[in-house]
Amino acid sequence: MTTPNLTTDLCGIKMSNPTILPSGFLGTSKSLLNRVAENGVGAATIKSVSFEAREGHKNPTVIPFEAGMLNAVGYSNPGAEETAREFSNLQEVSIPVVASIIGTEPDDFVRVVDTLSETRFSAIELPLSCPHTPGFGLLAGQGTPESTGKIVSAVRKVSRLPIFVKLSPNIPEIGSLAKAAENAGADAITAVNTLGPGMIINIEARKPILSFKVGGVSGPALRPVAMRCVYDIYESVKIPIIGTGGVSTGRHAIEMIMAGATAVGVGTGIYERGIDIFKKICREMEMWMSENNYNTIHEMIGIAHE
Ligand SMILES: Cc1cc2nc3c(=O)[nH]c(=O)nc-3n(C[C@H](O)[C@H](O)[C@H](O)COP(=O)(O)O)c2cc1C
């Protein structure tokens, strides 16, 4: 039997396999992107970048727990100009790289897009969905059809790159929100950002562990929620979906694809299975596909809806 073909086409971006590094993991430098590329990832997203540099929340910002991770990093990043410098010569990275751009008002997003315009990113992701950073995402009211529409339209006017809109799993009508993004010019939906916020308390210290007290839930606890979000969005829009949330095995990735995903984010899973998780997932996908007579990813996209 021939080896299954894992290549996927995401808005014209050719990926050697459907795994994608989500924003916030290892995407802070060109050398780290090259490390994930060597470990078999299909594409990677950089850590979110704002126009001005940001320190983010104070430590502790990340705490693992039995079903994943709670984080409130607070979008620490070196700002748009430094990011443009770091990611100049992106042709030295062998995989497609997605820029993740944040702001408060539509103009803030536009300023970051302008600053990065000479950089060879393959797409722009707009995370309008962070649950724990004042001034951004849900704490700036960006999870509504109106604000999503305004931000996507503003970015659409200044960039020809594919635009991915990253949604929150907290939105009950996630299909309608995805539709608003599609109507405003989005080319794909990333589903999802972290769930929550949640809280973990250190009972000896008698206070919440995270300095920001609350944070977003990622990893295994998020997976069934992310899966349902991908399923709902697939019924609402025609644009592709990047299914993200708790994926750490080939079976999970295939589940996401059957729910409707064209590509699959793998973030917190890196802590569980190591940086070569991308190679492991691809091998597991190939084995399952061979055993079940699937030759391509595209034969499996959305088949859980039939
Ligand atoms: C430590 C940490 C930092 C993150 N930083 C960002 C970020 O800067 N921008 C963003 O859009 N999402 C960020 N996320 C959310 C992830 O990109 C992803 O949507 C989420 O973790 C669910 O996927 P996973 O379960 O595979 O980790 C972060 C998540 C974690 C755990």
The ligand as an SDF file (V2000), in Angstrom:
LIG
                    3D

 31 33  0  0  0  0  0  0  0  0999 V2000
    1.4890   29.7440   27.3110 C   0  0  0  0  0  0  0  0  0  0  0  0
    0.4910   30.0780   26.2280 C   0  0  0  0  0  0  0  0  0  0  0  0
    0.6480   31.2650   25.5020 C   0  0  0  0  0  0  0  0  0  0  0  0
   -0.2750   31.5920   24.4890 C   0  0  0  0  0  0  0  0  0  0  0  0
   -0.0990   32.7600   23.8030 N   0  0  0  0  0  0  0  0  0  0  0  0
   -0.9580   33.0620   22.7780 C   0  0  0  0  0  0  0  0  0  0  0  0
   -0.7560   34.2350   21.9950 C   0  0  0  0  0  0  0  0  0  0  0  0
    0.1880   35.0190   22.1850 O   0  0  0  0  0  0  0  0  0  0  0  0
   -1.6470   34.4830   20.9900 N   0  0  0  0  0  0  0  0  0  0  0  0
   -2.6950   33.6500   20.7150 C   0  0  0  0  0  0  0  0  0  0  0  0
   -3.4440   33.9080   19.7640 O   0  0  0  0  0  0  0  0  0  0  0  0
   -2.8970   32.5200   21.4380 N   0  0  0  0  0  0  0  0  0  0  0  0
   -2.0560   32.2160   22.4570 C   0  0  0  0  0  0  0  0  0  0  0  0
   -2.2490   31.0520   23.1700 N   0  0  0  0  0  0  0  0  0  0  0  0
   -3.3670   30.1460   22.8060 C   0  0  0  0  0  0  0  0  0  0  0  0
   -2.8660   29.0660   21.8420 C   0  0  0  0  0  0  0  0  0  0  0  0
   -2.4200   29.6140   20.6210 O   0  0  0  0  0  0  0  0  0  0  0  0
   -3.9560   28.0090   21.5260 C   0  0  0  0  0  0  0  0  0  0  0  0
   -5.0480   28.6480   20.9000 O   0  0  0  0  0  0  0  0  0  0  0  0
   -4.4450   27.2940   22.7780 C   0  0  0  0  0  0  0  0  0  0  0  0
   -3.3730   27.0100   23.6490 O   0  0  0  0  0  0  0  0  0  0  0  0
   -5.2020   25.9860   22.4600 C   0  0  0  0  0  0  0  0  0  0  0  0
   -4.3730   25.0420   21.8120 O   0  0  0  0  0  0  0  0  0  0  0  0
   -3.5780   23.8570   22.5940 P   0  0  0  0  0  0  0  0  0  0  0  0
   -4.5620   23.1790   23.4890 O   0  0  0  0  0  0  0  0  0  0  0  0
   -3.0340   22.9830   21.5000 O   0  0  0  0  0  0  0  0  0  0  0  0
   -2.4990   24.5290   23.3790 O   0  0  0  0  0  0  0  0  0  0  0  0
   -1.3520   30.7140   24.2030 C   0  0  0  0  0  0  0  0  0  0  0  0
   -1.4930   29.5260   24.9380 C   0  0  0  0  0  0  0  0  0  0  0  0
   -0.5860   29.1950   25.9240 C   0  0  0  0  0  0  0  0  0  0  0  0
   -0.7590   27.9020   26.6970 C   0  0  0  0  0  0  0  0  0  0  0  0
  1  2  1  0
  2  3  1  0
  2 30  2  0
  3  4  2  0
  4  5  1  0
  4 28  1  0
  5  6  2  0
  6  7  1  0
  6 13  1  0
  7  8  2  0
  7  9  1  0
  9 10  1  0
 10 11  2  0
 10 12  1  0
 12 13  2  0
 13 14  1  0
 14 15  1  0
 14 28  1  0
 15 16  1  0
 16 17  1  0
 16 18  1  0
 18 19  1  0
 18 20  1  0
 20 21  1  0
 20 22  1  0
 22 23  1  0
 23 24  1  0
 24 25  2  0
 24 26  1  0
 24 27  1  0
 28 29  2  0
 29 30  1  0
 30 31  1  0
M  END
$$$$
